[in-house]
Amino acid sequence: MLLKDRIAIVTGAGSGIGRAGALMMGREGAVLIIADRDAAAGEAAAGAVRAAGGRAEAMTTDVAEDAQIERLIGMTLEKHRRIDILHNHAGIQVGGTLTEVGSQGMDASWRINVRAHFLAAKLAMPAMIAQGGGVIVNTASNSGVFYDREMIAYATSKHAVVAMTRQMSVDYAKYNVRVNALCPGWVDTPFNNPFIAQMGGREAIEAYIKTKIPMQRWARAEEIAEAILFLVSDRSSFMTGQALVIDGGESIA
């Protein structure tokens, strides 16, 4: 097993990519702490890991609240004495142009997509240094390496995640802590519902995908989970500070 007995926290793990990544890690032997603001979804994801033969516990966590992030990291360290993997995945999608997005929308994008990643990493880093290393994956987006139309809050926050990841990586590589950014493109999960509505519905988004993505299809969450496993395992042992883009060629087309 690639991750035997490693302690892994995944935020936003109740559904979509976060859940698929947690299931993948569980199958490879990691001990999962499933963090999601939806208690039922978190418990269901933890149950799915256990049903597949893995080990997992759920901890209801709203990453918009500093105290809940502090509780997540603190309780994990109290119980397990270490954190080997931190996947900061929880995020929010706010659509609209400069004149359409309110300051609250920009603030929410920053707080959840960037600041929560920062705080969780900040709290986990001392333990990773003390134990001799660790892995942090910050979920950004392919919107962190190119630009979406009418998505100023989202694109700005995701570019910031990539920059923050790179800064963390150069500061902590000497402690054997690797930090990389996961940059998915279009993945068929409910997370995309705000943008689908903005685009005019499912039919419109399907036409967009066939036209704009060279591979002419969505990704499946399980495909992104394979990339997550690569990033958190020793298969990427000499990789840090990178933004791994998995988007069917959209960002280079």
C-alpha positions as CSV (number, residue, x, y, z in Angstrom):
1,M,0.0,0.0,0.0
2,L,1.3,3.4,-1.0
3,L,0.0,5.3,2.1
4,K,0.0,2.6,4.8
5,D,-0.8,4.1,8.2
6,R,-0.3,7.7,7.1
7,I,-2.6,10.2,8.7
8,A,-4.5,12.3,6.1
9,I,-6.9,15.2,6.5
10,V,-9.1,16.1,3.6
11,T,-11.3,19.1,3.7
12,G,-14.4,19.3,1.5
13,A,-14.3,15.5,1.5
14,G,-18.1,14.9,1.7
15,S,-18.6,14.9,-2.1
16,G,-17.1,15.2,-5.5
17,I,-13.3,15.3,-5.9
18,G,-12.6,15.5,-2.2
19,R,-14.6,12.3,-1.6
20,A,-13.1,10.5,-4.5
21,G,-9.6,11.4,-3.3
22,A,-10.3,10.3,0.2
23,L,-11.6,7.0,-1.0
24,M,-8.5,6.5,-3.1
25,M,-6.2,7.3,-0.1
26,G,-8.2,5.0,2.1
27,R,-7.7,2.1,-0.3
28,E,-4.0,2.7,-0.2
29,G,-3.9,2.4,3.6
30,A,-4.2,6.0,4.8
31,V,-6.1,6.8,8.0
32,L,-8.6,9.5,6.9
33,I,-10.0,12.5,8.7
34,I,-12.9,13.5,6.6
35,A,-13.7,17.2,7.1
36,D,-16.9,18.7,5.6
37,R,-19.4,21.3,6.8
38,D,-22.2,18.9,5.8
39,A,-22.2,16.4,8.7
40,A,-24.2,13.8,6.9
41,A,-22.1,13.9,3.8
42,G,-18.9,13.6,5.8
43,E,-20.2,10.6,7.8
44,A,-21.3,9.0,4.5
45,A,-17.9,9.5,3.0
46,A,-16.2,8.1,6.0
47,G,-18.6,5.1,5.9
48,A,-17.7,4.5,2.3
49,V,-14.0,4.4,3.1
50,R,-14.6,1.9,5.9
51,A,-16.9,-0.2,3.7
52,A,-14.0,-0.5,1.3
53,G,-11.8,-1.8,4.0
54,G,-10.1,1.5,5.0
55,R,-10.0,3.6,8.2
56,A,-11.8,6.9,8.4
57,E,-13.5,9.3,10.8
58,A,-15.6,12.3,10.0
59,M,-15.2,15.7,11.6
60,T,-17.8,18.4,10.8
61,T,-15.8,21.4,9.8
62,D,-16.8,24.7,8.2
63,V,-13.5,26.1,6.9
64,A,-15.0,29.6,6.8
65,E,-14.6,29.5,10.6
66,D,-11.0,29.8,12.0
67,A,-12.0,28.0,15.2
68,Q,-13.2,25.0,13.3
69,I,-10.0,24.7,11.3
70,E,-8.1,25.0,14.6
71,R,-10.2,22.3,16.1
72,L,-9.7,20.0,13.1
73,I,-5.9,20.2,13.2
74,G,-5.7,20.2,17.0
75,M,-7.9,17.2,17.5
76,T,-6.1,15.3,14.8
77,L,-2.8,15.9,16.4
78,E,-4.2,15.1,19.9
79,K,-5.5,11.7,18.7
80,H,-2.9,10.6,16.1
81,R,0.2,12.6,17.1
82,R,1.1,13.4,13.5
83,I,-0.3,14.7,10.2
84,D,1.3,13.1,7.1
85,I,-1.0,14.5,4.5
86,L,-3.1,17.6,4.4
87,H,-5.4,18.0,1.3
88,N,-6.9,21.5,1.5
89,H,-9.8,20.9,-0.9
90,A,-12.9,22.7,0.3
91,G,-13.8,25.6,-2.0
92,I,-16.5,27.9,-3.2
93,Q,-17.4,29.1,-6.7
94,V,-18.7,32.7,-7.1
95,G,-19.5,33.7,-10.7
96,G,-19.7,37.1,-12.2
97,T,-17.7,40.0,-13.6
98,L,-16.1,42.9,-11.7
99,T,-19.3,45.0,-11.8
100,E,-21.5,42.0,-10.9
101,V,-19.7,40.5,-7.9
102,G,-20.3,42.1,-4.6
103,S,-17.6,42.6,-2.0
104,Q,-19.1,39.8,0.0
105,G,-18.7,37.4,-2.9
106,M,-15.0,38.4,-3.3
107,D,-14.5,38.1,0.5
108,A,-16.1,34.6,0.6
109,S,-13.9,33.4,-2.3
110,W,-10.8,34.7,-0.5
111,R,-11.7,33.3,2.9
112,I,-12.7,29.8,1.8
113,N,-10.5,29.3,-1.3
114,V,-7.3,30.9,0.0
115,R,-7.3,31.9,3.7
116,A,-8.6,28.5,4.9
117,H,-5.9,26.7,2.9
118,F,-3.3,29.1,4.5
119,L,-4.6,28.6,8.1
120,A,-4.8,24.8,7.9
121,A,-1.3,24.6,6.4
122,K,0.1,27.0,9.0
123,L,-1.3,25.0,11.8
124,A,-0.2,21.6,10.4
125,M,3.3,22.8,9.4
126,P,5.0,22.7,12.8
127,A,4.0,19.0,13.3
128,M,5.2,18.1,9.8
129,I,8.5,19.7,10.5
130,A,8.9,18.0,13.9
131,Q,8.1,14.6,12.4
132,G,10.5,15.0,9.6
133,G,8.3,15.7,6.7
134,G,4.8,15.7,5.2
135,V,2.7,16.6,2.1
136,I,0.3,19.4,1.5
137,V,-1.9,19.6,-1.5
138,N,-3.9,22.8,-2.1
139,T,-6.7,22.5,-4.5
140,A,-6.7,25.4,-7.0
141,S,-8.1,25.0,-10.5
142,N,-7.1,25.3,-14.1
143,S,-8.6,28.8,-13.5
144,G,-5.5,29.3,-11.4
145,V,-3.2,29.1,-14.5
146,F,-5.5,30.7,-17.1
147,Y,-8.7,32.9,-17.0
148,D,-12.4,32.1,-17.1
149,R,-14.8,34.6,-18.5
150,E,-17.0,36.4,-15.9
151,M,-15.4,34.6,-13.0
152,I,-13.3,37.4,-11.3
153,A,-13.7,36.2,-7.7
154,Y,-13.0,32.6,-8.5
155,A,-10.1,33.1,-10.9
156,T,-8.4,35.6,-8.6
157,S,-8.6,33.3,-5.6
158,K,-7.4,30.3,-7.5
159,H,-4.4,32.2,-8.9
160,A,-3.6,33.2,-5.3
161,V,-3.7,29.5,-4.3
162,V,-1.1,28.6,-6.9
163,A,1.2,31.5,-5.8
164,M,0.8,30.6,-2.1
165,T,1.5,27.0,-2.8
166,R,4.8,27.9,-4.6
167,Q,5.8,30.2,-1.8
168,M,5.1,27.5,0.8
169,S,7.1,25.0,-1.2
170,V,10.3,27.0,-1.4
171,D,10.1,28.0,2.3
172,Y,9.6,24.4,3.6
173,A,11.3,22.1,1.2
174,K,14.4,22.0,3.5
175,Y,12.2,20.4,6.1
176,N,11.1,17.6,3.7
177,V,7.6,19.1,3.4
178,R,6.3,19.0,-0.1
179,V,3.5,21.4,-1.2
180,N,1.8,21.2,-4.6
181,A,-1.4,22.6,-6.1
182,L,-4.1,20.5,-7.8
183,C,-5.6,22.2,-10.8
184,P,-8.6,20.3,-12.1
185,G,-10.6,21.5,-15.1
186,W,-14.2,20.5,-15.7
187,V,-15.2,17.6,-13.5
188,D,-18.7,16.4,-13.5
189,T,-19.7,17.2,-9.9
190,P,-22.3,19.5,-8.2
191,F,-19.6,22.0,-7.5
192,N,-20.1,23.3,-11.1
193,N,-23.8,24.1,-10.6
194,P,-23.3,27.9,-10.2
195,F,-21.3,28.2,-13.4
196,I,-23.7,25.8,-15.3
197,A,-26.5,28.1,-14.3
198,Q,-24.5,31.1,-15.4
199,M,-23.8,29.5,-18.8
200,G,-27.5,28.8,-19.4
201,G,-28.1,25.2,-18.2
202,R,-26.8,21.7,-18.8
203,E,-27.3,21.8,-22.6
204,A,-25.2,24.9,-22.9
205,I,-22.4,23.6,-20.7
206,E,-22.3,20.3,-22.7
207,A,-21.9,22.3,-25.9
208,Y,-19.2,24.4,-24.3
209,I,-17.3,21.3,-23.2
210,K,-17.4,19.7,-26.6
211,T,-16.2,22.9,-28.3
212,K,-13.6,24.2,-25.8
213,I,-12.0,21.1,-24.3
214,P,-9.8,19.2,-26.8
215,M,-10.8,15.9,-25.2
216,Q,-14.4,16.9,-25.7
217,R,-15.6,15.6,-22.3
218,W,-15.8,16.1,-18.6
219,A,-13.4,14.5,-16.2
220,R,-14.7,12.0,-13.7
221,A,-13.9,12.6,-10.0
222,E,-12.1,9.3,-9.9
223,E,-9.6,10.5,-12.6
224,I,-8.7,13.4,-10.5
225,A,-8.3,11.1,-7.5
226,E,-5.5,9.3,-9.4
227,A,-3.7,12.6,-9.6
228,I,-4.3,13.2,-5.9
229,L,-2.8,9.8,-5.0
230,F,0.3,10.7,-7.1
231,L,0.7,14.0,-5.3
232,V,0.3,12.7,-1.8
233,S,2.4,9.5,-2.2
234,D,6.1,8.9,-2.7
235,R,5.5,8.6,-6.4
236,S,6.0,12.4,-6.5
237,S,8.8,12.4,-3.9
238,F,10.9,14.9,-5.8
239,M,8.0,17.2,-6.8
240,T,7.2,20.4,-5.0
241,G,5.9,23.8,-5.8
242,Q,4.1,22.6,-8.9
243,A,0.6,23.3,-10.2
244,L,-0.6,20.0,-11.7
245,V,-3.2,20.8,-14.3
246,I,-5.7,18.1,-15.3
247,D,-8.2,19.6,-17.7
248,G,-8.3,17.6,-21.0
249,G,-6.2,20.3,-22.6
250,E,-8.6,23.2,-22.0
251,S,-6.0,25.6,-20.6
252,I,-3.6,25.3,-23.6
253,A,-6.2,25.1,-26.4
